[in-house]
Amino acid sequence: MIDARALVGSRDILLVTLDTLRYDVARDALAAGRTPNLGRLLPGGRWEERHAPGSFTYSSHQAIFAGFLPTPARPGKHARPFALAFPGSETIAPATCVLDASDLVTGLAGLGYHTICIGGVGFFNKLSPLGRVLPGLFAESHWSPALGVTDPRSTDNQVALAIEVLSRVPGDRRVFLFLNVSAIHQPNRVYLPGAAEDTIESHAAALAYVDGALGRLFEALRRRGPWLVILCSDHGTAYGEDGFEGHRLAHPVVWTVPYAEFVLEGAAS
């Protein structure tokens, strides 16, 4: 586990949720060389297999923003890099950054971080009271149809917006940037030429598209300076396994997700 307690305050922080990305798809795409940008960043050149804290976007992000990131997919009590102070926690360790707040975003803001949300799927669209809950945690939040699931260039648009927003933040002001990548979520058939419906193959094709766009984001992050980075999925989705379709259900392909945490050094480092 990264020493978040030592890093918070001296590093900008990036949290990317690759919405709906399955662990098996991420693992296999990496092995096949379809995600070279992510492959260069992942510790040891691989994804860590973890269990999602929720089976759909809203529940999982509520847990993540409460400090409950995906849990290692092996038995044991696993310490967390971030936690909110509450009595009786059994997963706080010396390297855990413990925040005295109701959520991770508010806690980092209290330490001087400018908090930014680049929304993606519908729970971030701010078009209804429910769609305003998660982005409402942030000092600055953005969503438009160009960032959502129906735009085939959504990740390119999200990355361009993130780079623009970061350019307006002084270099000496710490940033917590959250990006909810929407392209892998259905409908993803547009990323597989000739596909008439969403399949595990179009899921993988969407991930390959996302990898290309994220490469430009990480280039920009390096120019700004060192970052503490967490990349993960919030949940997976089913494509007919055991008769199941979609998510918000209890199946291994929904609960098993990819995860990575690392420090991205600045260009001058």
C-alpha positions as a Markdown table, in Angstrom:
| # | Residue | x | y | z |
|---|---|---|---|---|
| 1 | Met | 0.0 | 0.0 | 0.0 |
| 2 | Ile | 1.2 | 3.5 | -0.8 |
| 3 | Asp | 2.0 | 5.8 | 2.2 |
| 4 | Ala | -0.8 | 8.2 | 1.6 |
| 5 | Arg | -0.3 | 9.8 | 5.0 |
| 6 | Ala | 3.2 | 10.9 | 3.9 |
| 7 | Leu | 2.2 | 11.9 | 0.4 |
| 8 | Val | -1.0 | 13.9 | 1.0 |
| 9 | Gly | -0.2 | 17.6 | 1.1 |
| 10 | Ser | 2.9 | 17.4 | -1.0 |
| 11 | Arg | 1.3 | 15.7 | -4.1 |
| 12 | Asp | -1.6 | 16.5 | -6.3 |
| 13 | Ile | -4.1 | 13.5 | -6.3 |
| 14 | Leu | -5.8 | 11.9 | -9.2 |
| 15 | Leu | -8.6 | 9.4 | -8.8 |
| 16 | Val | -9.9 | 7.8 | -12.1 |
| 17 | Thr | -12.8 | 5.4 | -12.0 |
| 18 | Leu | -13.0 | 3.4 | -15.2 |
| 19 | Asp | -16.7 | 2.9 | -15.0 |
| 20 | Thr | -17.9 | -0.7 | -15.5 |
| 21 | Leu | -14.5 | -2.1 | -16.4 |
| 22 | Arg | -14.2 | -5.8 | -15.6 |
| 23 | Tyr | -11.0 | -7.2 | -14.2 |
| 24 | Asp | -10.7 | -10.0 | -16.7 |
| 25 | Val | -11.1 | -7.7 | -19.6 |
| 26 | Ala | -8.5 | -5.3 | -18.2 |
| 27 | Arg | -6.1 | -8.1 | -17.6 |
| 28 | Asp | -6.5 | -9.7 | -21.0 |
| 29 | Ala | -6.3 | -6.4 | -22.9 |
| 30 | Leu | -3.1 | -5.6 | -21.1 |
| 31 | Ala | -1.6 | -9.0 | -21.9 |
| 32 | Ala | -2.5 | -8.5 | -25.5 |
| 33 | Gly | -0.8 | -5.1 | -25.7 |
| 34 | Arg | -4.1 | -3.2 | -26.3 |
| 35 | Thr | -3.5 | -0.8 | -23.4 |
| 36 | Pro | 0.1 | 0.4 | -23.7 |
| 37 | Asn | -0.3 | 3.7 | -21.9 |
| 38 | Leu | -1.8 | 2.1 | -18.9 |
| 39 | Gly | 0.7 | -0.7 | -19.1 |
| 40 | Arg | 3.6 | 1.7 | -18.7 |
| 41 | Leu | 2.1 | 3.1 | -15.5 |
| 42 | Leu | 0.8 | 0.0 | -13.6 |
| 43 | Pro | 3.1 | -1.1 | -10.8 |
| 44 | Gly | 4.8 | -4.3 | -12.0 |
| 45 | Gly | 3.1 | -3.9 | -15.3 |
| 46 | Arg | -0.1 | -5.5 | -14.1 |
| 47 | Trp | -3.5 | -4.7 | -12.7 |
| 48 | Glu | -4.3 | -5.8 | -9.1 |
| 49 | Glu | -7.4 | -8.0 | -8.7 |
| 50 | Arg | -9.8 | -6.5 | -6.2 |
| 51 | His | -13.4 | -6.6 | -5.1 |
| 52 | Ala | -15.6 | -3.6 | -5.7 |
| 53 | Pro | -17.3 | -1.9 | -2.8 |
| 54 | Gly | -20.6 | -1.7 | -4.7 |
| 55 | Ser | -22.3 | -3.4 | -7.7 |
| 56 | Phe | -23.3 | -0.2 | -9.5 |
| 57 | Thr | -22.0 | 3.4 | -9.9 |
| 58 | Tyr | -23.8 | 5.2 | -7.2 |
| 59 | Ser | -23.2 | 2.8 | -4.4 |
| 60 | Ser | -19.6 | 2.1 | -5.3 |
| 61 | His | -18.7 | 5.8 | -5.5 |
| 62 | Gln | -20.4 | 6.6 | -2.2 |
| 63 | Ala | -18.2 | 3.9 | -0.7 |
| 64 | Ile | -15.1 | 5.2 | -2.5 |
| 65 | Phe | -15.6 | 8.7 | -1.3 |
| 66 | Ala | -16.0 | 7.4 | 2.2 |
| 67 | Gly | -12.5 | 5.9 | 2.0 |
| 68 | Phe | -13.5 | 2.4 | 1.0 |
| 69 | Leu | -11.7 | 1.7 | -2.3 |
| 70 | Pro | -11.9 | -1.7 | -3.9 |
| 71 | Thr | -10.5 | -4.4 | -1.5 |
| 72 | Pro | -7.7 | -6.8 | -2.4 |
| 73 | Ala | -9.3 | -10.1 | -3.6 |
| 74 | Arg | -7.7 | -12.3 | -0.9 |
| 75 | Pro | -8.5 | -13.0 | 2.7 |
| 76 | Gly | -7.4 | -10.7 | 5.5 |
| 77 | Lys | -7.9 | -7.3 | 6.9 |
| 78 | His | -6.5 | -4.9 | 4.3 |
| 79 | Ala | -5.3 | -1.4 | 5.4 |
| 80 | Arg | -6.7 | 1.5 | 3.4 |
| 81 | Pro | -4.7 | 4.4 | 1.9 |
| 82 | Phe | -7.5 | 6.8 | 2.9 |
| 83 | Ala | -10.0 | 6.7 | 5.7 |
| 84 | Leu | -12.5 | 9.0 | 7.5 |
| 85 | Ala | -12.1 | 9.2 | 11.2 |
| 86 | Phe | -14.6 | 7.0 | 13.0 |
| 87 | Pro | -14.4 | 4.7 | 16.1 |
| 88 | Gly | -13.8 | 1.1 | 15.7 |
| 89 | Ser | -12.1 | 1.0 | 12.2 |
| 90 | Glu | -10.0 | -2.1 | 11.8 |
| 91 | Thr | -8.4 | -1.1 | 8.5 |
| 92 | Ile | -6.5 | 2.0 | 9.4 |
| 93 | Ala | -2.7 | 1.7 | 9.4 |
| 94 | Pro | 0.3 | 4.1 | 10.0 |
| 95 | Ala | 0.4 | 4.8 | 6.2 |
| 96 | Thr | -3.4 | 5.6 | 6.1 |
| 97 | Cys | -4.3 | 9.2 | 5.6 |
| 98 | Val | -7.1 | 9.7 | 8.1 |
| 99 | Leu | -9.4 | 12.7 | 7.4 |
| 100 | Asp | -11.7 | 14.2 | 10.0 |
| 101 | Ala | -14.6 | 14.8 | 7.6 |
| 102 | Ser | -17.8 | 13.2 | 6.2 |
| 103 | Asp | -16.2 | 12.2 | 2.9 |
| 104 | Leu | -12.8 | 12.1 | 1.2 |
| 105 | Val | -13.5 | 15.2 | -1.0 |
| 106 | Thr | -14.4 | 17.4 | 1.9 |
| 107 | Gly | -11.4 | 16.1 | 3.9 |
| 108 | Leu | -8.9 | 16.9 | 1.2 |
| 109 | Ala | -10.5 | 20.4 | 0.7 |
| 110 | Gly | -9.9 | 21.0 | 4.4 |
| 111 | Leu | -6.2 | 20.4 | 3.8 |
| 112 | Gly | -6.2 | 23.0 | 1.1 |
| 113 | Tyr | -6.8 | 20.9 | -2.0 |
| 114 | His | -8.9 | 22.4 | -4.8 |
| 115 | Thr | -11.4 | 19.6 | -5.7 |
| 116 | Ile | -12.4 | 19.0 | -9.3 |
| 117 | Cys | -14.9 | 16.5 | -10.7 |
| 118 | Ile | -15.0 | 15.6 | -14.4 |
| 119 | Gly | -18.2 | 13.6 | -14.6 |
| 120 | Gly | -19.1 | 10.8 | -17.0 |
| 121 | Val | -22.1 | 8.5 | -16.4 |
| 122 | Gly | -25.6 | 9.6 | -15.4 |
| 123 | Phe | -25.0 | 9.8 | -11.7 |
| 124 | Phe | -22.7 | 12.8 | -12.4 |
| 125 | Asn | -24.9 | 14.7 | -14.9 |
| 126 | Lys | -26.4 | 17.2 | -12.4 |
| 127 | Leu | -29.7 | 17.0 | -14.3 |
| 128 | Ser | -31.6 | 15.9 | -11.2 |
| 129 | Pro | -31.3 | 16.0 | -7.4 |
| 130 | Leu | -29.8 | 12.5 | -7.5 |
| 131 | Gly | -27.4 | 13.4 | -10.3 |
| 132 | Arg | -26.1 | 16.3 | -8.2 |
| 133 | Val | -25.2 | 14.3 | -5.1 |
| 134 | Leu | -21.8 | 13.1 | -6.1 |
| 135 | Pro | -20.6 | 16.1 | -8.1 |
| 136 | Gly | -22.0 | 18.3 | -5.3 |
| 137 | Leu | -19.1 | 17.1 | -3.1 |
| 138 | Phe | -16.6 | 19.0 | -5.2 |
| 139 | Ala | -15.7 | 22.7 | -5.3 |
| 140 | Glu | -15.7 | 22.5 | -9.1 |
| 141 | Ser | -17.6 | 20.0 | -11.2 |
| 142 | His | -18.2 | 19.5 | -14.9 |
| 143 | Trp | -20.6 | 17.5 | -17.0 |
| 144 | Ser | -22.1 | 17.8 | -20.5 |
| 145 | Pro | -23.4 | 15.2 | -23.0 |
| 146 | Ala | -20.0 | 15.3 | -24.6 |
| 147 | Leu | -18.6 | 13.7 | -21.5 |
| 148 | Gly | -21.3 | 11.0 | -21.2 |
| 149 | Val | -22.0 | 7.5 | -22.4 |
| 150 | Thr | -23.6 | 8.5 | -25.7 |
| 151 | Asp | -20.6 | 10.5 | -27.2 |
| 152 | Pro | -18.1 | 8.1 | -28.9 |
| 153 | Arg | -15.3 | 10.6 | -28.1 |
| 154 | Ser | -16.2 | 11.1 | -24.5 |
| 155 | Thr | -12.8 | 10.2 | -23.0 |
| 156 | Asp | -11.0 | 12.6 | -25.4 |
| 157 | Asn | -13.5 | 15.3 | -24.4 |
| 158 | Gln | -13.0 | 14.5 | -20.7 |
| 159 | Val | -9.2 | 14.6 | -21.0 |
| 160 | Ala | -9.2 | 17.9 | -22.9 |
| 161 | Leu | -11.5 | 19.4 | -20.3 |
| 162 | Ala | -9.3 | 18.1 | -17.4 |
| 163 | Ile | -6.2 | 19.6 | -19.0 |
| 164 | Glu | -7.9 | 22.9 | -19.5 |
| 165 | Val | -9.2 | 23.0 | -16.0 |
| 166 | Leu | -5.8 | 22.2 | -14.5 |
| 167 | Ser | -4.2 | 24.9 | -16.5 |
| 168 | Arg | -6.2 | 27.4 | -14.5 |
| 169 | Val | -5.0 | 26.2 | -11.1 |
| 170 | Pro | -1.8 | 27.7 | -9.9 |
| 171 | Gly | 1.1 | 25.3 | -9.6 |
| 172 | Asp | 1.5 | 25.8 | -5.9 |
| 173 | Arg | -2.1 | 24.9 | -5.1 |
| 174 | Arg | -2.7 | 21.3 | -4.5 |
| 175 | Val | -5.4 | 19.6 | -6.6 |
| 176 | Phe | -7.7 | 16.6 | -6.1 |
| 177 | Leu | -8.8 | 15.7 | -9.6 |
| 178 | Phe | -11.5 | 13.0 | -10.0 |
| 179 | Leu | -12.4 | 11.6 | -13.4 |
| 180 | Asn | -15.3 | 9.2 | -14.0 |
| 181 | Val | -14.6 | 7.6 | -17.4 |
| 182 | Ser | -17.9 | 6.8 | -19.1 |
| 183 | Ala | -16.8 | 5.2 | -22.4 |
| 184 | Ile | -16.6 | 1.6 | -21.2 |
| 185 | His | -20.2 | 1.7 | -19.8 |
| 186 | Gln | -22.9 | 0.6 | -22.1 |
| 187 | Pro | -23.6 | 1.5 | -24.9 |
| 188 | Asn | -20.0 | 0.6 | -26.0 |
| 189 | Arg | -20.7 | -1.2 | -29.3 |
| 190 | Val | -19.6 | 1.9 | -31.2 |
| 191 | Tyr | -16.0 | 1.1 | -30.4 |
| 192 | Leu | -16.2 | -2.3 | -32.3 |
| 193 | Pro | -16.9 | -1.7 | -36.0 |
| 194 | Gly | -19.9 | -3.7 | -37.2 |
| 195 | Ala | -21.2 | -4.6 | -33.7 |
| 196 | Ala | -25.0 | -4.6 | -33.4 |
| 197 | Glu | -25.0 | -5.0 | -29.6 |
| 198 | Asp | -22.7 | -4.6 | -26.6 |
| 199 | Thr | -20.5 | -7.6 | -25.9 |
| 200 | Ile | -17.4 | -8.4 | -24.0 |
| 201 | Glu | -15.5 | -7.7 | -27.2 |
| 202 | Ser | -16.9 | -4.2 | -27.5 |
| 203 | His | -16.2 | -3.7 | -23.8 |
| 204 | Ala | -12.5 | -4.5 | -24.6 |
| 205 | Ala | -12.5 | -2.2 | -27.6 |
| 206 | Ala | -13.9 | 0.6 | -25.5 |
| 207 | Leu | -11.0 | 0.1 | -23.0 |
| 208 | Ala | -8.5 | 0.3 | -25.9 |
| 209 | Tyr | -10.0 | 3.6 | -26.9 |
| 210 | Val | -9.9 | 4.9 | -23.4 |
| 211 | Asp | -6.2 | 4.0 | -23.1 |
| 212 | Gly | -5.3 | 6.2 | -26.1 |
| 213 | Ala | -7.0 | 9.2 | -24.6 |
| 214 | Leu | -5.6 | 8.7 | -21.1 |
| 215 | Gly | -2.1 | 8.8 | -22.5 |
| 216 | Arg | -2.5 | 12.5 | -23.2 |
| 217 | Leu | -3.8 | 13.1 | -19.7 |
| 218 | Phe | -0.8 | 11.6 | -18.1 |
| 219 | Glu | 1.6 | 13.6 | -20.3 |
| 220 | Ala | -0.1 | 16.7 | -19.0 |
| 221 | Leu | 0.0 | 15.6 | -15.4 |
| 222 | Arg | 3.8 | 15.0 | -15.6 |
| 223 | Arg | 4.3 | 18.6 | -16.8 |
| 224 | Arg | 2.5 | 19.9 | -13.7 |
| 225 | Gly | 4.4 | 17.9 | -11.2 |
| 226 | Pro | 4.2 | 14.8 | -9.0 |
| 227 | Trp | 0.9 | 13.0 | -8.4 |
| 228 | Leu | -0.5 | 10.4 | -6.2 |
| 229 | Val | -2.6 | 8.3 | -8.6 |
| 230 | Ile | -5.4 | 5.7 | -8.0 |
| 231 | Leu | -6.9 | 4.0 | -11.0 |
| 232 | Cys | -9.7 | 1.5 | -10.5 |
| 233 | Ser | -13.1 | 0.3 | -11.7 |
| 234 | Asp | -16.2 | 0.9 | -9.6 |
| 235 | His | -17.8 | -2.4 | -10.7 |
| 236 | Gly | -17.9 | -4.8 | -13.6 |
| 237 | Thr | -20.8 | -5.9 | -15.8 |
| 238 | Ala | -22.2 | -9.2 | -17.1 |
| 239 | Tyr | -22.7 | -10.2 | -20.8 |
| 240 | Gly | -24.8 | -13.3 | -20.3 |
| 241 | Glu | -22.6 | -15.2 | -17.8 |
| 242 | Asp | -24.9 | -17.6 | -16.0 |
| 243 | Gly | -27.8 | -15.8 | -17.6 |
| 244 | Phe | -27.0 | -12.4 | -16.1 |
| 245 | Glu | -26.9 | -9.2 | -18.0 |
| 246 | Gly | -25.6 | -5.8 | -16.8 |
| 247 | His | -24.8 | -4.9 | -13.2 |
| 248 | Arg | -26.4 | -4.1 | -9.8 |
| 249 | Leu | -26.3 | -7.8 | -9.1 |
| 250 | Ala | -24.0 | -10.2 | -7.3 |
| 251 | His | -21.9 | -12.1 | -9.8 |
| 252 | Pro | -18.0 | -12.4 | -9.9 |
| 253 | Val | -17.7 | -10.5 | -13.1 |
| 254 | Val | -19.5 | -7.6 | -11.4 |
| 255 | Trp | -17.6 | -7.7 | -8.1 |
| 256 | Thr | -14.1 | -8.3 | -9.5 |
| 257 | Val | -12.4 | -5.2 | -10.7 |
| 258 | Pro | -8.9 | -3.9 | -11.6 |
| 259 | Tyr | -7.0 | -1.5 | -9.3 |
| 260 | Ala | -3.7 | 0.3 | -9.3 |
| 261 | Glu | -2.1 | 2.9 | -7.0 |
| 262 | Phe | 1.3 | 4.7 | -7.6 |
| 263 | Val | 3.2 | 7.9 | -7.6 |
| 264 | Leu | 3.6 | 9.7 | -11.0 |
| 265 | Glu | 6.7 | 11.8 | -10.9 |
| 266 | Gly | 6.9 | 15.2 | -12.6 |
| 267 | Ala | 8.7 | 15.8 | -15.9 |
| 268 | Ala | 11.6 | 17.4 | -14.1 |
| 269 | Ser | 12.0 | 14.6 | -11.5 |
